Amino acid sequence: MENSSNCIPLSTMKESEKGQTVCIFGTGDFGQSLGFKMLQCGYNVVFGSRNPQSSSLIPKGAKILSHEEAAKESSIIIIAIHREHYNFLVDLREQLQGKVLVDVSNNLKKNQYPESNAEYLAGMVPGAKVVKAFNTVSAWALQSGTLDASRQVFICGDDVKAKNMVMDIARSLGLTPLDQGSLLSANEGENYPLQLFPMWRLPMYICAGFTILIFFYGVLTEVIYPYVKNKENTLYLTVITIPNRVFPIVSLILLALVYLPGIIAAIIQLYRGTKYRRFPDWLDKWMLCRKQLGLVALAYAFLHVIYTLVIPIRYYVRWWSDQYTINQVKSNNTYPFLSHYAWLSDSYVALGILGFFFYILLGITSLPSVSNAVNWREFRFVQSKLGYLTLLLCTAHTLVYGGDRFIYGYAYKWFLPPAFVISLIIPCAVLVMKFILVVPCLDSRITKIRQGWERNVKCSAELDIKK
């Protein structure tokens, strides 16, 4: 185990905490890691084990005794064992009377039992003061110095004094305790470590759905169509060409979906004339996952950039370039330089570079370490004003890419529009609606509503005045 410098020095600890003895029931990975961390931070640690003679894995400097003997050594006992093995505590009720029992256990799945493990423990040992804590911290995090992602400790319990004692221990270990209330909230705290990216599920489903649809659309128009019409085998396009159409299209759509719920919310507020009514549940969920949608969109934009950079080294591209040159030699004819296409090409690339730059800026400002360093107005300016600028640049990038292919029939295979045309539907709709909403008469009304103005209240006040 590594040494850690995250402990609060003993000189800054309360007098009552210096040399305090803490008992730990359980000599597993978590119990050992927590005991080692406490020893580093100046605590005396006593382990309780059913087989104290055979337990040789405890940290150096700690004592190991039987459960009964260890319980007498400290007023704080950390229960670092699984719920299935709590039964032996019934025989220790007398020794545990008035003690603070810290339950650190987790289950294998959410809501596995009718009551939380902490409530079950409190019912098993009614004379003890049960506190739920440390279940959100892993043994690895304790060993590696409690990394930032694992610093928060949810603490709940019915006894305020017992909670404060556990919170003092958490602080001395370099952790950040968060008081979650009474023991009734322990179930929520126990479910928290079992969550698997809860805020990412909807964005990933949306992303996967659009990715699959656009990919098969590309296969239909780029692979199946040439084979049916000309018996031409273009299956190799599914490796780079079609994915490099999918990534920017899905990225642009997801970026538009980040700002679409805000526009829908503004329209609903305008229609209702108040902000004091809940949005529909689907809109609430959509708005809560906008950050995750934006980050997935940024990841797809990165993939688009990487795939685009490898285009010059592709065999198909090199072969096509050679054939282009050979055809000019054979025909003894040099194809003229067209400034119109040069303008389109350079504008397309420039808009893509600028859009990607602001894309990255949006992603950076969404990081907690960065967002915490800016005030609310600065964060709103970046995420809203620069966000719409990013959407505008990326949409313009796609429009310029399309160029005159919007009007040429060869681009519409089986009367189906090119994939880039599909990618423009949602972004253009979002930009048009936003342009309408920033018209002064509508923008001022939305601002008034969000500041607390209500249309019905005003009408009622006017009627009262007339009476």
N, C-alpha and C positions, 0 to 999 in steps of 0.2 A: 504494500500500500504506500502511496506517495504521501509526503508531508504536505500539509496545507497551511497556508498563511491567512485563511479567511476567518479564523477565530478572533473574537474580541479579546484583547489582552486582559489578563487577570486584574491588572491595576484599574481597569475601567468597570469591572464587575461590582455588583453590590456586595457588601461585606458578608451577607448571608449566603452568597453564591460561591465564595471562595472555598475551594476544597469540598464542595458539596458532593455527597455520595448519591449516585443514581444506580438503581438496580435494573437489570435487563433480564427478562425471562426469554430465553431462546439464544442459541449459539449458532444460528444459521448465518447466511451471507449478510443479511441486513443487520442482524443483531451485532455481528462482529464489526461491520463497517461503522455503525452508529457508536458502538463502544470505543472503537479506535479514535473516532473524531472527537468524542467527549474527553478522552484521555489527553489528546492534544490541546484541548481547550481548558484543561485544568481541573476537570472533574475526577472524583474517585468513582471507579466503575466496579460494580459487583455483578457477576453473571449468576443467574439461577438455572440449574440444569437438573434433569432427572438422573443423569449419570455424571456427577461432577468429576469422578476419578478418570473417566474415559474421554473427557472433553479436553483436547490438547490444542484446539485451534483458536483459543481466545487471544486477544491482543496482549502483548507484553505490558505488564503493569497493572492488569486487572485481576481481581480475585474471582474464583468460581466456587460456589457453594451449592447446597441443595436448595430447592425452591423455598422451603420453609425457613432455612437459615438466612438466605439472601433477602427474603421479604422483611426481616427484622432490621436489616442494615440501612434502609432508606425509606423515606416517606413518599418517594416517587418511584414507581415501578413501570417500566416500559414492557408491554406485552408484545414481543416480536415473534409470535407464533401464529399459526393458522387457526381459524375459528374451529375447525374440526377437532383441535386438541385442547380446547378450553376446559374440558371436563375436570381436570385435576385441580382447577382453581376453586371448585366447590369445597374441597377438603381444606383449603387455606383461608376460608372466610374469616376465621378468627384473627389470623395474622394480617389480613388485608383490610380490616376495619379502619376507616378513616384515612386510608392511603389513597394517593392519586395514581390511578391506573391509566396509562397512556396506551390506547389501542392503535396500532400502526398497520393493521392487517388490510388486505384487499381480497376480493373474490375473483373467480375465473370469468364471470360474466356479469353484466349489469342486472341489478334487482334479482340476484340469485336466491335471496331469502326474503321472507315477509318483512323482517326488520333488519336494520343495519347491524353490523358486527359489534359496533360500540354499544348499541341499545341492548343487544343480546348479552354482552358482557356485563352491563349495568344490572340487568335482571338476574344474572347468575351470581353476582357479588353485590347485593343491595347496599351493603355498608360502605362501599368504596366510592370514591369520586372519579368517575370515568371521563376521560378527555380523549377525543379523536384527534390525532395529529400524525405528521410525518409520513402518511401513506402516499403522498404525492411526490416523495423524494425517493430516488432509487439508490441501491447500494453502490452502484457505479458512480453516481454523482457525488456521493459522500467520499468515495475513495479518490476521485479525481479533482476534488476541490470545490464541490457544489457549484457547477457551472450556472450561468445566468438563467438558462432555460429551466433549471430545477431548483431555484432558490425559494420559490413561494411555498409556504406551508399553510394548509387550511387547518384551522383549529376550531373545534366546537365542543361544548360541554355545558352542563347545567350549573356548575359551581364556578363562580367568577374568580375566586382566589386560586383554585386549581388551574384554571385556564391561564391566568397570569403567570403562574409558576412555569408552565410548559412554554409559554411565549418567551419568557426570559431565557430558557434553555435554547430555544430556537434562535434567538438573536445572538446569543453567545457563540453559537455554531456558525454564524455568518449567514443564516437563513432569514427570510422575510415572513414573519407570521401574519396571517390574515384571520381575524376573528369572524367566524361564520355563524355565530349565534349559539343556540342551544343544541342539545344532543339530537334533536329531531332533524337537524340538517346534516347529520352524519351520513345518511344514505346518499345524499347528493355528492358529498365529498368522496365517498367510496366509489361512486360511479364515474367520477371525473377521470381517474387514471385509465379507465377501461374504454374511454371514448377513442375512436379511431378517426381523426380528422373530421369532426362533425360539421365544421363550417365549409369543408371542401367537397362534400358529397354532391350537392346540387351543382356547383360549377363544373365538377368533373363529369357529371352526367350530361350536362349541356354540351361541354366540350367534346365528349366522346360521341354524342349524337350527331353534332355538326361534322365532326371529323369523318365518321363513317359515311354519312350522306354525301358529302362533297367528294370523298375518295371514290365511291361507286359512281357518282356522276362523272368524274374524270375518267374512270375506266370505260364507262359507256360511250363517251364522246371521243376519247383519245385511243382506245384499244379496240372496242367492239365495233364501232362505226367503220374505221379503216378496213378491218377484216371483212365485214359484211359487204362493203362497197367495192373494195379492190383486192381482197384476199391478202392484205398487207399485215404482216406480223409485227406489231409494235408493243408487244408485252413488256419489253425492257423499259418502257416509260414508267411502269409502276414502281420502279426503284427510286428514281430521283425526280423526274419531271413532274409526275402527278403529285407526289408528296410536296414538292415545292410550289404547287398550286394550292394544295390543301392548307398548308401552314399559314400563308398570308391571308387567305380568305377567312379561315376560322378565327385568326387573330383579330382581323378587322371587325368581324361580327361580334366577337366577345367584347372588344373595346366599346362598341356601340351599345351592347347590352349593359355595360357598366353605367352608362348615363341615361339610358332609356327609363329606368324606374323612377329617377328623380323628376323627369319630365311628366311621367304619368301621375306622380304624386302631386305635382304643381297643378295639373289639369283637374285632378279630383278636388283639390282645395279650392280652386277657382269655382268649380261647379257647386260645391257645398257652401262656399262662402265662410268657411271656418277651418281652423286647424285642430279643433278640440274634438275630433271624431277619429276613431281608429281607422287605419287603412285596412284593406282586405289582408287576410293572412298570407296569401301568396305574394302580395307586394311587400309585406314586412320581411318575409324570408328572402325575397329577391334583393332587397336593399341591404340586408345584413351580410350578404355574401358578395357584395360588389368588389371588395378588396381582393378576394380570392379569384374572382373572374378576371380582374385586371392583371393579376400575377400570372395566371395561366395564359392570358393573351400575350403577355410579355415573353413568356417561355416559347410560345409558338413563333413570335417575331424573331427571337434569337435563332431558332431552327431555320427560319426562312433565310436569314442572313448567311448562316453557315452553308446551307445548301446552294445559295446563289454564288458564294465564293468558290465553290468547287466546279462550277459550270465549265470554265476554260479547260480543265484537265480531263473532262469526260471524253471517252472515245467517240461517241456519237457527234459531239460538238466539233471535235478536231477533224473528224471525217467530213462533216458538212462544210467546214471552213475550207478544207483542201479542195473539195469538189466545186465550191463557189469560185475559187481562184482558177482551177483547171478549166472550167466552163468559159471564163473570160479569155483565157489563152487560146482555147480551141476556136472560139468565135471571133478571135482577134478584135474584141470589143471590150472597152473598159466601162464598167457601169458608172454613171455620173454620181457625183457627190450631191446629195439632196439636203440642203440646209434645214428644210422643214422637219425631216426625220432626225437630224442632228439636234435640233431644238427639243423635239419630243423626248429623245433619248436622254439628253442631259437634264432636262426638267424632271423626267421620271426618276432618275437616279438621285438628283438633288433633293426632291421632295421625300424620297425614301430615307435618305440619310438624316434629314431634319426630323422626320417623323420618328425614326428609331431613336434619335438623341433624346427627344422629349419623352418617348416611351420609357427609356432607361431612367430619366429624371423622375418620372412618376413612380417607378418601381423603387428607386432609392428612398424617396420621401415616405414611402409606405412602411419602411423598416422601423421598428419600435425605437431603436437608438437614434434615428434621425427625426422621426415625428415628435419625439419627446423634447427635442432641442428647438422646435419652432413653436410659435404661438398659434392660436386657433385661426387667426386671419391669414397668416402665412401658409398654413397647411391647406386652408380652404382655397386660397388663391392658386396654389400649385395643383391641387387635385381637381379643381373645377375649371378655372380659366385656362391653365396650361393643358388640362385634360381635354377640353374641347378643341384647343389648338392642335393637339396631337391627333385627335380624331379627324379634324379637317385636313391636316397634312397627309395623313394616311389614306383618306378618301380621295384626295386630289392625286396622290401617287397612283392609285388604282385607275382613276379616270384617265390620266395621261398615258398609263400603260395601255389602256384600251385603244386610245387614239381613234383612228378612223375604222377600226374593226367593229365599232358599234353599228355601222351601216352596211358593211359588206356581207353578202349572203353566205359566202363560203365559211364564215365563222359560226353560222347557225346550222349545226349538224342535226339532221332529223327535226328541223325547226326548233331545236333546243338552243337557248341562249348560251354563250360562253360562260364558263364558271365565274369569271371576274364580274360579269354583269349581275349574277346572283349575289355576290358579296357586297354589292353597292346598295341593295334594297334597304336594309335596316339602317346602315350608317347615314344614308341620304335622308331617310325619314326622320332620324333623330336630329340631324342638323337643321332640317327645315322646321321641325316643331320647335327647336330651341330658338331659331331665328324669330319665329312668331312670338314666342313667350318673352323675348327681350324687347319687344316693342314697348315703348314707355308706358302706354296706358295699361297694358297687361302686367308689365314688370312691377309697376308701382302698386297695383292691386295685390299681387302675390306678396310683395314685401309687407304691406299693411296686414294681410291675413296672418303672416308668420310672426308679426309683432303683437298679435292678439286681437286684431279687429275682427268682428263678426257681422255679417250682413244682416242676419235676423235680429240681432241685438240692437243694431242701429235703427232698423225699421220700427222695432217695439218702442225704442226711446222717442222717436219722432211722433209716434201715435200718442204716447203719454203727454208729450209737450202740447200737442194740439188739443187734447182733452182739457 
